[in-house]
Amino acid sequence: MAETIIGLFKAEVINILGPWKSVGQVEWETLRWVDWFNTSRLLEPIGYITPNEAEVNFYAALNQTQNAA
């Protein structure tokens, strides 16, 4: 799975936004992409919502289940 993510990163960031003038530029764009990937991208398998929304929904459902018990 890591190889898939690395390939996706290279295709979306490294190859498109280059050429790079410094390591610092690559590090900054890496941080921006990781933040987007972990918080803002829409996930098709779970209904085109962001990971943040999915986490909120998960814990809300978990709390409802615990309250019912």
N, CA, C and O atoms as a GROMACS GRO file, in nm:
protein
  276
    1MET      N    1   0.081  -0.118   0.000
    1MET     CA    2   0.000   0.000   0.000
    1MET      C    3   0.086   0.126   0.000
    1MET      O    4   0.050   0.226  -0.062
    2ALA      N    5   0.198   0.121   0.069
    2ALA     CA    6   0.287   0.238   0.073
    2ALA      C    7   0.335   0.274  -0.068
    2ALA      O    8   0.346   0.392  -0.101
    3GLU      N    9   0.363   0.174  -0.149
    3GLU     CA   10   0.408   0.201  -0.286
    3GLU      C   11   0.299   0.272  -0.366
    3GLU      O   12   0.330   0.357  -0.449
    4THR      N   13   0.175   0.240  -0.342
    4THR     CA   14   0.064   0.305  -0.411
    4THR      C   15   0.055   0.451  -0.372
    4THR      O   16   0.037   0.538  -0.458
    5ILE      N   17   0.068   0.480  -0.244
    5ILE     CA   18   0.062   0.617  -0.197
    5ILE      C   19   0.181   0.697  -0.249
    5ILE      O   20   0.165   0.812  -0.291
    6ILE      N   21   0.299   0.639  -0.248
    6ILE     CA   22   0.417   0.708  -0.299
    6ILE      C   23   0.400   0.738  -0.448
    6ILE      O   24   0.433   0.847  -0.493
    7GLY      N   25   0.349   0.642  -0.524
    7GLY     CA   26   0.325   0.664  -0.666
    7GLY      C   27   0.223   0.774  -0.689
    7GLY      O   28   0.241   0.857  -0.779
    8LEU      N   29   0.118   0.776  -0.610
    8LEU     CA   30   0.016   0.880  -0.621
    8LEU      C   31   0.076   1.017  -0.590
    8LEU      O   32   0.049   1.114  -0.660
    9PHE      N   33   0.156   1.023  -0.486
    9PHE     CA   34   0.222   1.148  -0.449
    9PHE      C   35   0.313   1.197  -0.560
    9PHE      O   36   0.311   1.315  -0.595
   10LYS      N   37   0.392   1.108  -0.616
   10LYS     CA   38   0.482   1.147  -0.725
   10LYS      C   39   0.404   1.197  -0.845
   10LYS      O   40   0.442   1.297  -0.907
   11ALA      N   41   0.296   1.130  -0.878
   11ALA     CA   42   0.216   1.168  -0.994
   11ALA      C   43   0.146   1.302  -0.973
   11ALA      O   44   0.136   1.382  -1.066
   12GLU      N   45   0.097   1.327  -0.851
   12GLU     CA   46   0.018   1.448  -0.825
   12GLU      C   47   0.102   1.568  -0.786
   12GLU      O   48   0.062   1.682  -0.813
   13VAL      N   49   0.215   1.547  -0.724
   13VAL     CA   50   0.291   1.661  -0.672
   13VAL      C   51   0.428   1.674  -0.739
   13VAL      O   52   0.457   1.776  -0.801
   14ILE      N   53   0.509   1.574  -0.727
   14ILE     CA   54   0.647   1.584  -0.772
   14ILE      C   55   0.657   1.612  -0.921
   14ILE      O   56   0.726   1.704  -0.964
   15ASN      N   57   0.587   1.532  -1.002
   15ASN     CA   58   0.599   1.547  -1.147
   15ASN      C   59   0.525   1.669  -1.201
   15ASN      O   60   0.568   1.728  -1.299
   16ILE      N   61   0.415   1.707  -1.138
   16ILE     CA   62   0.334   1.818  -1.190
   16ILE      C   63   0.387   1.953  -1.145
   16ILE      O   64   0.392   2.047  -1.225
   17LEU      N   65   0.425   1.966  -1.020
   17LEU     CA   66   0.462   2.096  -0.965
   17LEU      C   67   0.610   2.130  -0.980
   17LEU      O   68   0.650   2.243  -0.951
   18GLY      N   69   0.692   2.035  -1.022
   18GLY     CA   70   0.836   2.061  -1.038
   18GLY      C   71   0.862   2.153  -1.155
   18GLY      O   72   0.766   2.194  -1.220
   19PRO      N   73   0.982   2.189  -1.185
   19PRO     CA   74   1.107   2.148  -1.119
   19PRO      C   75   1.125   2.220  -0.986
   19PRO      O   76   1.076   2.330  -0.964
   20TRP      N   77   1.198   2.153  -0.899
   20TRP     CA   78   1.216   2.201  -0.763
   20TRP      C   79   1.351   2.270  -0.750
   20TRP      O   80   1.451   2.223  -0.804
   21LYS      N   81   1.354   2.381  -0.677
   21LYS     CA   82   1.477   2.457  -0.659
   21LYS      C   83   1.549   2.421  -0.531
   21LYS      O   84   1.670   2.445  -0.518
   22SER      N   85   1.476   2.364  -0.434
   22SER     CA   86   1.540   2.329  -0.308
   22SER      C   87   1.464   2.214  -0.241
   22SER      O   88   1.351   2.182  -0.276
   23VAL      N   89   1.531   2.154  -0.146
   23VAL     CA   90   1.469   2.048  -0.068
   23VAL      C   91   1.354   2.106   0.015
   23VAL      O   92   1.253   2.039   0.036
   24GLY      N   93   1.370   2.228   0.060
   24GLY     CA   94   1.266   2.294   0.138
   24GLY      C   95   1.135   2.305   0.063
   24GLY      O   96   1.028   2.289   0.122
   25GLN      N   97   1.142   2.333  -0.067
   25GLN     CA   98   1.020   2.340  -0.148
   25GLN      C   99   0.951   2.204  -0.153
   25GLN      O  100   0.829   2.196  -0.140
   26VAL      N  101   1.027   2.100  -0.172
   26VAL     CA  102   0.971   1.965  -0.178
   26VAL      C  103   0.909   1.930  -0.043
   26VAL      O  104   0.799   1.873  -0.039
   27GLU      N  105   0.977   1.962   0.066
   27GLU     CA  106   0.923   1.934   0.199
   27GLU      C  107   0.792   2.009   0.223
   27GLU      O  108   0.697   1.951   0.275
   28TRP      N  109   0.786   2.136   0.185
   28TRP     CA  110   0.665   2.215   0.206
   28TRP      C  111   0.549   2.157   0.126
   28TRP      O  112   0.440   2.140   0.181
   29GLU      N  113   0.570   2.126  -0.001
   29GLU     CA  114   0.463   2.070  -0.083
   29GLU      C  115   0.422   1.932  -0.033
   29GLU      O  116   0.305   1.895  -0.044
   30THR      N  117   0.517   1.857   0.022
   30THR     CA  118   0.485   1.727   0.080
   30THR      C  119   0.391   1.744   0.200
   30THR      O  120   0.292   1.673   0.212
   31LEU      N  121   0.422   1.839   0.286
   31LEU     CA  122   0.336   1.865   0.402
   31LEU      C  123   0.196   1.909   0.360
   31LEU      O  124   0.097   1.865   0.418
   32ARG      N  125   0.188   1.995   0.260
   32ARG     CA  126   0.058   2.041   0.212
   32ARG      C  127  -0.023   1.925   0.155
   32ARG      O  128  -0.143   1.914   0.180
   33TRP      N  129   0.042   1.837   0.077
   33TRP     CA  130  -0.028   1.724   0.016
   33TRP      C  131  -0.074   1.624   0.121
   33TRP      O  132  -0.186   1.574   0.113
   34VAL      N  133   0.010   1.596   0.219
   34VAL     CA  134  -0.027   1.501   0.325
   34VAL      C  135  -0.146   1.555   0.404
   34VAL      O  136  -0.237   1.480   0.438
   35ASP      N  137  -0.146   1.686   0.433
   35ASP     CA  138  -0.259   1.745   0.503
   35ASP      C  139  -0.386   1.730   0.421
   35ASP      O  140  -0.490   1.690   0.474
   36TRP      N  141  -0.379   1.762   0.293
   36TRP     CA  142  -0.497   1.747   0.206
   36TRP      C  143  -0.542   1.601   0.202
   36TRP      O  144  -0.660   1.572   0.217
   37PHE      N  145  -0.448   1.510   0.182
   37PHE     CA  146  -0.479   1.368   0.169
   37PHE      C  147  -0.546   1.315   0.295
   37PHE      O  148  -0.638   1.233   0.286
   38ASN      N  149  -0.503   1.359   0.412
   38ASN     CA  150  -0.555   1.308   0.538
   38ASN      C  151  -0.681   1.378   0.588
   38ASN      O  152  -0.751   1.325   0.673
   39THR      N  153  -0.710   1.499   0.536
   39THR     CA  154  -0.822   1.573   0.593
   39THR      C  155  -0.927   1.620   0.493
   39THR      O  156  -1.044   1.629   0.529
   40SER      N  157  -0.890   1.649   0.371
   40SER     CA  158  -0.982   1.719   0.280
   40SER      C  159  -1.028   1.643   0.157
   40SER      O  160  -1.128   1.680   0.096
   41ARG      N  161  -0.958   1.538   0.119
   41ARG     CA  162  -0.996   1.469  -0.005
   41ARG      C  163  -1.129   1.397   0.012
   41ARG      O  164  -1.163   1.352   0.121
   42LEU      N  165  -1.203   1.387  -0.095
   42LEU     CA  166  -1.331   1.316  -0.092
   42LEU      C  167  -1.308   1.168  -0.119
   42LEU      O  168  -1.237   1.132  -0.213
   43LEU      N  169  -1.366   1.084  -0.037
   43LEU     CA  170  -1.348   0.940  -0.049
   43LEU      C  171  -1.473   0.877  -0.109
   43LEU      O  172  -1.580   0.879  -0.047
   44GLU      N  173  -1.461   0.822  -0.227
   44GLU     CA  174  -1.575   0.761  -0.298
   44GLU      C  175  -1.632   0.641  -0.224
   44GLU      O  176  -1.754   0.628  -0.217
   45PRO      N  177  -1.550   0.551  -0.168
   45PRO     CA  178  -1.608   0.432  -0.104
   45PRO      C  179  -1.697   0.461   0.016
   45PRO      O  180  -1.779   0.378   0.054
   46ILE      N  181  -1.683   0.578   0.075
   46ILE     CA  182  -1.765   0.608   0.192
   46ILE      C  183  -1.863   0.722   0.166
   46ILE      O  184  -1.908   0.788   0.259
   47GLY      N  185  -1.896   0.744   0.040
   47GLY     CA  186  -2.001   0.839   0.007
   47GLY      C  187  -1.956   0.980  -0.026
   47GLY      O  188  -2.029   1.077  -0.006
   48TYR      N  189  -1.835   0.992  -0.078
   48TYR     CA  190  -1.782   1.123  -0.119
   48TYR      C  191  -1.782   1.223  -0.004
   48TYR      O  192  -1.828   1.337  -0.019
   49ILE      N  193  -1.730   1.179   0.110
   49ILE     CA  194  -1.711   1.269   0.223
   49ILE      C  195  -1.563   1.269   0.259
   49ILE      O  196  -1.488   1.181   0.217
   50THR      N  197  -1.522   1.368   0.336
   50THR     CA  198  -1.382   1.378   0.375
   50THR      C  199  -1.351   1.283   0.490
   50THR      O  200  -1.442   1.239   0.560
   51PRO      N  201  -1.224   1.251   0.510
   51PRO     CA  202  -1.188   1.168   0.625
   51PRO      C  203  -1.232   1.229   0.758
   51PRO      O  204  -1.273   1.157   0.849
   52ASN      N  205  -1.225   1.362   0.769
   52ASN     CA  206  -1.271   1.427   0.892
   52ASN      C  207  -1.419   1.403   0.916
   52ASN      O  208  -1.459   1.372   1.028
   53GLU      N  209  -1.501   1.417   0.813
   53GLU     CA  210  -1.644   1.392   0.826
   53GLU      C  211  -1.671   1.246   0.863
   53GLU      O  212  -1.757   1.217   0.946
   54ALA      N  213  -1.596   1.155   0.803
   54ALA     CA  214  -1.614   1.013   0.832
   54ALA      C  215  -1.582   0.984   0.978
   54ALA      O  216  -1.651   0.905   1.043
   55GLU      N  217  -1.478   1.047   1.031
   55GLU     CA  218  -1.442   1.026   1.171
   55GLU      C  219  -1.550   1.081   1.265
   55GLU      O  220  -1.585   1.016   1.364
   56VAL      N  221  -1.601   1.199   1.234
   56VAL     CA  222  -1.708   1.258   1.316
   56VAL      C  223  -1.831   1.166   1.314
   56VAL      O  224  -1.891   1.140   1.418
   57ASN      N  225  -1.868   1.118   1.195
   57ASN     CA  226  -1.983   1.028   1.182
   57ASN      C  227  -1.962   0.899   1.260
   57ASN      O  228  -2.054   0.849   1.324
   58PHE      N  229  -1.840   0.845   1.253
   58PHE     CA  230  -1.809   0.721   1.323
   58PHE      C  231  -1.829   0.736   1.474
   58PHE      O  232  -1.895   0.654   1.537
   59TYR      N  233  -1.770   0.842   1.530
   59TYR     CA  234  -1.782   0.860   1.675
   59TYR      C  235  -1.923   0.896   1.718
   59TYR      O  236  -1.965   0.860   1.828
   60ALA      N  237  -1.997   0.967   1.634
   60ALA     CA  238  -2.137   0.996   1.666
   60ALA      C  239  -2.218   0.868   1.670
   60ALA      O  240  -2.298   0.848   1.761
   61ALA      N  241  -2.197   0.779   1.574
   61ALA     CA  242  -2.267   0.651   1.572
   61ALA      C  243  -2.225   0.564   1.691
   61ALA      O  244  -2.308   0.495   1.750
   62LEU      N  245  -2.097   0.568   1.726
   62LEU     CA  246  -2.047   0.491   1.839
   62LEU      C  247  -2.111   0.540   1.969
   62LEU      O  248  -2.148   0.459   2.055
   63ASN      N  249  -2.123   0.670   1.984
   63ASN     CA  250  -2.185   0.725   2.106
   63ASN      C  251  -2.333   0.690   2.113
   63ASN      O  252  -2.385   0.665   2.222
   64GLN      N  253  -2.402   0.688   2.000
   64GLN     CA  254  -2.543   0.650   2.001
   64GLN      C  255  -2.560   0.505   2.044
   64GLN      O  256  -2.651   0.472   2.119
   65THR      N  257  -2.472   0.419   1.996
   65THR     CA  258  -2.478   0.277   2.032
   65THR      C  259  -2.452   0.259   2.181
   65THR      O  260  -2.522   0.182   2.247
   66GLN      N  261  -2.354   0.330   2.234
   66GLN     CA  262  -2.322   0.317   2.376
   66GLN      C  263  -2.436   0.372   2.462
   66GLN      O  264  -2.466   0.316   2.568
   67ASN      N  265  -2.498   0.479   2.418
   67ASN     CA  266  -2.609   0.537   2.495
   67ASN      C  267  -2.730   0.444   2.494
   67ASN      O  268  -2.804   0.440   2.592
   68ALA      N  269  -2.752   0.371   2.386
   68ALA     CA  270  -2.866   0.279   2.376
   68ALA      C  271  -2.847   0.158   2.467
   68ALA      O  272  -2.945   0.101   2.515
   69ALA      N  273  -2.723   0.120   2.490
   69ALA     CA  274  -2.696   0.002   2.573
   69ALA      C  275  -2.706   0.038   2.715
   69ALA      O  276  -2.687  -0.046   2.802
   0.00000   0.00000   0.00000
